[in-house]
């Protein structure tokens, strides 16, 4: 990626992202782009993007150049990875809050941190809404994309080892009980069985958990 793209301002990033997401829907009209954009100085930014070789405008339609697509895919990737992080791992229930926070994160994450988030999530192909996540260098370096690395304990196959990443019980008292049993972030666990109860070994202790409790314990599987 060219270094000057890393120095692009947020207005350029917002419009580049909007052009790409609209293109996914088969739309490229400037009027639609202007309506969807959050950028106040829309016409000025489009002109700058045209002069910079990021966008080509023909009549009432706009499309990304090759360089513009690099910028747009970078923003889309960061946004959709952030959505995955908040939705699949942290279980933030408010979709609008997830989108607002992802909009901020896409402008501040650097390349290395983005790749770390991607690897943490297991290099997902799609965001929570089913939209494609552009692959990064960390994805292209893999011969085969793995399954999600972080998942509920209840979703792991028996015989698997892992490390607790976070616990999100809906009952505060349950969090205290799990902590007293050693099920805290950083604890190493071994899943022995899933039926009729979820049986997990934590250190020298073997615990039987109800499935709904196991679903609230998120674990990063060992390689």
C-alpha positions as CSV (number, residue, x, y, z in Angstrom):
1,X,0.0,0.0,0.0
2,X,1.3,3.5,-0.8
3,X,2.3,5.5,2.2
4,X,0.3,8.5,1.2
5,X,-2.9,6.5,1.6
6,X,-2.1,6.1,5.3
7,X,-2.2,9.9,5.5
8,X,-5.6,10.2,3.8
9,X,-8.0,12.4,5.8
10,X,-11.3,11.0,7.2
11,X,-13.4,12.7,4.6
12,X,-11.5,10.9,1.8
13,X,-11.8,7.6,3.7
14,X,-15.5,8.0,4.3
15,X,-16.3,8.6,0.7
16,X,-14.0,5.9,-0.6
17,X,-15.7,3.5,1.7
18,X,-19.2,4.7,0.7
19,X,-18.3,4.2,-3.0
20,X,-17.2,0.7,-2.4
21,X,-20.2,-0.3,-0.2
22,X,-22.6,1.2,-2.8
23,X,-20.8,-0.7,-5.6
24,X,-21.5,-3.9,-3.7
25,X,-25.1,-3.1,-4.1
26,X,-24.7,-2.3,-7.8
27,X,-25.1,1.5,-7.3
28,X,-22.7,4.2,-8.5
29,X,-24.8,7.4,-8.9
30,X,-23.3,10.5,-7.5
31,X,-26.7,11.6,-6.2
32,X,-27.0,8.4,-4.2
33,X,-23.5,8.7,-2.9
34,X,-24.1,12.3,-1.8
35,X,-27.2,11.3,0.0
36,X,-25.5,8.4,1.8
37,X,-22.3,10.3,2.6
38,X,-21.7,11.9,6.1
39,X,-19.3,14.4,4.6
40,X,-20.5,18.0,4.5
41,X,-18.1,19.3,1.8
42,X,-19.0,16.4,-0.5
43,X,-18.3,18.1,-3.8
44,X,-15.0,19.5,-2.7
45,X,-13.8,16.1,-1.4
46,X,-14.9,14.3,-4.6
47,X,-13.0,16.9,-6.6
48,X,-9.9,16.3,-4.5
49,X,-10.3,12.5,-4.8
50,X,-10.5,12.9,-8.6
51,X,-7.4,15.0,-8.8
52,X,-5.6,12.5,-6.5
53,X,-6.5,9.6,-8.7
54,X,-8.7,7.9,-6.2
55,X,-12.0,8.3,-8.0
56,X,-13.1,8.6,-11.7
57,X,-16.3,10.5,-12.3
58,X,-18.2,10.1,-15.6
59,X,-21.4,12.0,-16.0
60,X,-23.5,11.3,-12.8
61,X,-21.6,8.2,-11.9
62,X,-18.4,7.6,-9.8
63,X,-16.1,4.6,-9.5
64,X,-12.9,3.9,-7.6
65,X,-9.6,3.7,-9.4
66,X,-7.2,0.9,-8.4
67,X,-5.6,3.1,-5.9
68,X,-9.0,4.2,-4.5
69,X,-10.1,0.7,-4.1
70,X,-7.0,0.0,-2.0
71,X,-8.0,2.8,0.3
72,X,-11.7,1.8,0.4
73,X,-11.0,-1.9,1.1
74,X,-8.7,-0.9,4.0
75,X,-11.5,1.1,5.6
76,X,-14.2,-1.5,4.9
77,X,-11.9,-4.2,6.3
78,X,-11.3,-2.3,9.5
79,X,-14.9,-1.4,10.0
80,X,-16.2,-5.0,9.5
81,X,-13.5,-6.5,11.6
82,X,-14.5,-4.1,14.4
83,X,-18.1,-5.2,14.0
84,X,-17.1,-8.8,14.3
85,X,-15.1,-8.0,17.4
86,X,-17.9,-6.2,19.2
87,X,-20.7,-8.5,18.0
88,X,-19.2,-12.0,18.0
89,X,-16.7,-11.7,20.9
90,X,-17.9,-8.9,23.2
91,X,-21.6,-9.5,22.4
92,X,-22.5,-5.8,22.3
93,X,-26.3,-6.0,21.7
94,X,-26.9,-2.5,20.3
95,X,-26.3,-2.7,16.5
96,X,-26.2,1.1,16.2
97,X,-23.6,1.4,18.9
98,X,-21.5,-1.2,17.2
99,X,-21.7,0.7,13.9
100,X,-20.8,4.0,15.6
101,X,-17.8,2.5,17.4
102,X,-16.7,0.7,14.3
103,X,-16.8,4.0,12.3
104,X,-14.4,5.5,14.8
105,X,-12.0,2.4,14.9
106,X,-11.7,2.2,11.1
107,X,-9.9,5.6,11.2
108,X,-7.5,4.9,14.0
109,X,-6.4,1.3,13.6
110,X,-3.0,0.9,12.0
111,X,-2.2,-2.0,9.7
112,X,-0.4,-4.1,12.3
113,X,-3.2,-3.8,14.9
114,X,-5.8,-4.6,12.2
115,X,-4.0,-7.8,11.3
116,X,-3.8,-8.7,15.0
117,X,-7.6,-8.3,15.3
118,X,-8.1,-10.3,12.2
119,X,-5.9,-13.1,13.4
120,X,-7.6,-13.0,16.9
121,X,-11.0,-13.5,15.2
122,X,-9.7,-16.3,13.0
123,X,-9.5,-14.4,9.7
124,X,-13.3,-14.2,9.2
125,X,-14.6,-13.9,5.7
126,X,-17.8,-12.0,6.5
127,X,-19.1,-9.4,8.9
128,X,-22.1,-10.1,11.2
129,X,-24.4,-8.8,8.4
130,X,-23.0,-11.3,5.9
131,X,-21.0,-8.7,3.9
132,X,-17.5,-9.7,2.7
133,X,-14.4,-8.7,4.7
134,X,-11.6,-7.8,2.3
135,X,-8.6,-10.1,3.0
136,X,-5.4,-8.6,4.4
137,X,-1.8,-9.6,4.2
138,X,-2.3,-11.8,7.2
139,X,-5.1,-13.7,5.5
140,X,-3.3,-14.1,2.2
141,X,-0.3,-15.6,3.9
142,X,-2.4,-18.5,5.0
143,X,-2.9,-21.5,2.8
144,X,-6.3,-22.1,4.4
145,X,-8.3,-19.9,6.6
146,X,-8.9,-21.4,10.1
147,X,-12.2,-21.4,12.0
148,X,-12.8,-18.7,14.5
149,X,-10.1,-18.8,17.1
150,X,-12.2,-17.2,19.8
151,X,-15.6,-18.9,20.5
152,X,-17.9,-19.9,23.3
153,X,-16.7,-22.8,25.3
154,X,-19.9,-24.6,24.4
155,X,-19.0,-24.4,20.7
156,X,-15.6,-26.1,21.1
157,X,-15.2,-29.8,20.2
158,X,-14.5,-32.2,23.1
159,X,-10.9,-32.9,23.6
160,X,-9.9,-29.3,22.7
161,X,-7.6,-27.2,24.9
162,X,-7.8,-23.4,25.1
163,X,-7.4,-20.3,27.2
164,X,-10.2,-18.2,28.6
165,X,-10.3,-14.8,26.9
166,X,-13.3,-13.3,28.7
167,X,-16.5,-14.2,30.6
168,X,-19.8,-12.5,29.9
169,X,-22.4,-13.9,32.3
170,X,-25.8,-12.2,32.4
171,X,-25.9,-12.7,36.1
172,X,-23.3,-10.9,38.2
173,X,-23.3,-13.5,40.9
174,X,-22.5,-16.2,38.3
175,X,-19.3,-14.2,37.4
176,X,-18.2,-14.4,41.0
177,X,-18.9,-18.1,41.2
178,X,-17.0,-18.8,38.0
179,X,-14.1,-16.7,39.2
180,X,-14.0,-18.7,42.4
181,X,-13.8,-21.9,40.4
182,X,-10.8,-20.6,38.4
183,X,-12.7,-19.7,35.2
184,X,-11.1,-16.3,34.7
185,X,-9.4,-14.7,31.7
186,X,-6.0,-16.4,31.1
187,X,-7.0,-19.7,32.7
188,X,-6.2,-22.8,30.6
189,X,-9.0,-25.2,30.1
190,X,-9.6,-28.7,28.6
191,X,-13.0,-29.6,27.3
192,X,-13.8,-33.2,28.1
193,X,-17.4,-33.6,27.1
194,X,-20.5,-31.5,26.0
195,X,-23.4,-33.8,26.9
196,X,-25.4,-34.2,29.0
197,X,-23.4,-31.5,30.8
198,X,-20.4,-29.5,29.6
199,X,-17.4,-31.0,31.5
200,X,-14.2,-28.9,31.6
201,X,-11.0,-29.3,33.4
202,X,-9.3,-26.2,34.9
203,X,-5.9,-27.1,36.2
204,X,-6.5,-30.0,38.6
205,X,-10.2,-29.3,39.0
206,X,-13.0,-30.9,36.9
207,X,-16.2,-28.9,36.6
208,X,-19.6,-29.7,35.2
209,X,-21.4,-26.6,33.6
210,X,-24.8,-26.1,32.2
211,X,-24.7,-25.3,28.4
212,X,-26.0,-21.8,28.9
213,X,-23.2,-21.1,31.4
214,X,-20.6,-22.6,29.0
215,X,-21.9,-20.3,26.3
216,X,-20.9,-17.3,28.3
217,X,-17.3,-18.3,28.6
218,X,-15.2,-17.3,25.5
219,X,-12.1,-19.3,24.8
220,X,-9.2,-19.0,22.4
221,X,-8.4,-22.5,21.2
222,X,-4.8,-23.7,21.3
223,X,-3.2,-24.2,18.0
